[in-house]
């Protein structure tokens, strides 16, 4: 299956690396917190995800910003509409490549 073309052009590869680093940072943080508190991931998110001052919230916000940047989305966009359109485009490309 051919992947959608993301991060092409100026700074695209750098954004991919930034996303990878942000994902790894989030994963490491969650793992450390769950181990130190002896909590599962659901408990961790229920306690901290909606708290803007929490590190979990901040790490997700950082990752969200980078992902929106690589897709070319802005805060003012209707994200559900944009994601639906992107999904339909990828689906059509996959359908065409299978014929």
SVG drawing of the C-alpha trace seen along z (x, -y; Angstrom):
<svg xmlns="http://www.w3.org/2000/svg" viewBox="-16 -30 31 34">
<polyline fill="none" stroke="black" stroke-width="0.4" points="0.0,0.0 1.4,-3.4 1.6,-5.9 0.3,-9.5 2.9,-12.0 3.6,-13.9 6.4,-16.2 7.6,-16.8 9.1,-20.1 10.8,-22.6 11.5,-21.3 9.3,-18.2 11.9,-15.6 12.8,-17.8 9.1,-17.8 9.0,-14.0 12.0,-13.8 10.4,-16.3 7.2,-14.2 9.2,-11.0 11.1,-12.7 7.8,-14.1 6.2,-10.7 9.2,-9.1 9.2,-11.8 5.5,-11.2 5.9,-7.5 8.8,-7.7 7.0,-10.1 3.9,-8.0 5.9,-4.8 7.8,-6.5 4.6,-7.9 2.7,-4.6 5.6,-2.7 6.2,-5.2 2.5,-5.6 1.6,-1.9 -1.2,-3.1 -2.5,-1.9 -2.7,-4.3 -6.5,-4.9 -5.9,-6.1 -3.0,-8.3 -5.1,-10.0 -8.2,-10.3 -6.1,-12.1 -3.9,-14.4 -4.9,-14.6 -7.4,-17.5 -5.2,-19.5 -3.3,-22.2 -0.6,-22.5 0.3,-18.8 3.3,-17.5 1.0,-14.9 -1.2,-17.7 1.8,-19.7 3.4,-16.8 0.2,-16.0 -0.2,-19.7 3.4,-19.7 2.7,-16.6 -0.7,-17.9 0.9,-21.1 3.6,-19.2 1.1,-16.8 -1.2,-19.6 1.8,-21.4 2.9,-18.5 -0.6,-18.0 -1.0,-21.7 -3.9,-22.1 -4.5,-25.2 -6.3,-25.8 -9.2,-27.5 -9.8,-24.4 -12.7,-22.1 -10.4,-19.1 -13.1,-16.4 -13.9,-17.8 -10.2,-17.9 -9.6,-14.4 -12.6,-13.0 -11.4,-14.7 -7.9,-13.3 -9.3,-9.8 -11.4,-9.9 -8.4,-11.0 -6.2,-8.2 -8.9,-5.7 -9.4,-6.8 -5.6,-6.6 -5.5,-3.1 -8.5,-2.0 -6.8,-3.3 -3.5,-1.6 -5.3,1.8 -6.9,1.7"/>
</svg>
